[in-house]
Amino acid sequence: MQRPGKVHSAGLADGTRFDIRTLLSYLHDATKALESAGDSDAAFRFEMLYDYLKNHYNPSKPLRFENKHLGL
């Protein structure tokens, strides 16, 4: 008979949890703050990442970096 495997929660190392909606909200707020501060280049990068996560990210696949996510 096989012993049951150990179970680990899917949180960060310090026990903090966040989901994709929280990250999207952060990216949206950061984009607006950067735009109002006049840093349009950084705002554009945050907006590109926001767009990728909102419209193209598939949670069933691993998140892998690609230059196109940042408009490069």
ABEGO torsion letter per residue (X at the ends): XBBBBBBBBABBAAGBBBBAAAAAAAAAAAAAAAAAAGBAAAAAAAAAAAAAAAAABBAABBBBBBAAAAGX
